[in-house]
Amino acid sequence: MSAPASAAPTQDELKTLVGRAALEYVVRGEIVGVGTGSTVNKFIDALAAIKDEIKGAVSSSVASTERLRALGIEVFDSNAVDELAVYIDGADEIDGRGHMIKGGGAALTREKIVAAQSRRFVCIADASKRVEVLGAFPLPVEIIPMAARRLMRQFAALGGVAQVRENDGLPLVTDNGQHILDVTGLKIADPLAFESGVNQWPGVVTVGVFAHQKAQVCLLATPEGVKTLHYD
Ligand code: 5RP
């Protein structure tokens, strides 16, 4: 009789796997940039095991800061650090060139700030996040609330449908005190130009396309194991 086939790993198990795999990219003796989200939470939990080997972290959200501190990892203000060797974060989508959509956890602005001060962006994701063209996931855009109606019309002119993200029936308020638009119906064929263009619209704080701050490495968790993709 043949042995029973082992069950495919759950998405949660894949996130744990890739969160642990990211430890290899943490530069010992330095401060690490830490993103936000359920995959990063697995990374933070794994980071606790080597907390005595790093100086601490710069965090991209209140939620990650609280989780890091609860595990005894020191969190530094991003202004206290010139440059980080590596930033580790998840993504909602990643294409074949390391361009991403991020912001499903509403932390996109701080994520882009910490990514911009890091020499290397290591994206950790499960295989469901890998796409050919960005745009299947609703694009998050952090905005100044008074600009919402006009920005919704500007996205409509591009063929998108924008909605203010809500939490318990009220507009969600980000860590920066602003709102989020989620835009569906876009196909982002030129992420660099799209990011530059939308970031110029008055009232946009940050668009959730990460093309100028793209990933250099993606650790992609698949049922067959973690695949390492390079985009340098
Ligand atoms: C938060 C983000 C996250 O990285 C993104 O939403 C992926 O999250 P998860 O790991 O929970 O799927 O951009 O703003």
Residues whose N, C-alpha, C, O or C-beta is under 5 A from the ligand:
A	BS01	5RP	T36 G37 S38 T39 V40 D89 G90 A91 D92 K102 G103 G104 G105 A106 A107 L108
